[in-house]
Amino acid sequence: MTVSQPLRAGRLIALAAAAWTTVMVAGCSSFDSGWSGMGRLIQPYRAEVVQGNFVSREQVALLKSGMPRAQVRDILGTPLVASLFHADRWDYVFTIRRQGVEPQAYRLTVHFKGEVLDRFEGDPMPTEAEFVARLDVRRGGAKIPRLEATDEELARFAPAARESRPVAEPPPGPVSYPPLEPAR
């Protein structure tokens, strides 16, 4: 073997490596652009984030000036923010972020004078049905369930016949109970 043969073989290997690198770099750029298009179609899961208390338009309609704090809490629930520095103010804030659905955020501030409701202000609240409809827009024209039961439907669960039936007395319990620990 002469000196020129290994030199020639080295040049051939270097040339082949350069050609392979050129092909790979060119292939990677088209591969990369192809995957960026796929990235728009396939997205990672994003957890649903719900914070605060949802307050509906129906709940806000029940508020009347002069109500005691306990009654306001019964209607709206516990406020998200009740500050020691603003003892006469409760803030109800609600936000929801879901993948594929536009984020929603609502705010209601309730002001008290002493122990009674003075006034309230905030965003226009959606009705319960509007809120349910906004939760999942992917279902398209799916029917929103009715959120209240009629008097007839409630009567099926507590008919008068059940109420008029005498209630049986429970059997008498044991007079003495067994010891908790074994005797020594």
NORURPE-V95341 format. One record per helix or strand of 2 or more residues. SS is the DSSP state (h for helix, s for strand). FROM is the first residue (numbers start at 1). TO is the last residue. If there is no record, write none. Layout:
# NORURPE-V95341
SS&FROM&TO, SS&FROM&TO
This chain:
# NORURPE-V95341
h&3&41, s&49&52, h&57&62, h&69&76, s&81&82, s&89&98, s&101&113, s&116&122, h&128&135, h&137&139, h&151&157, h&160&164
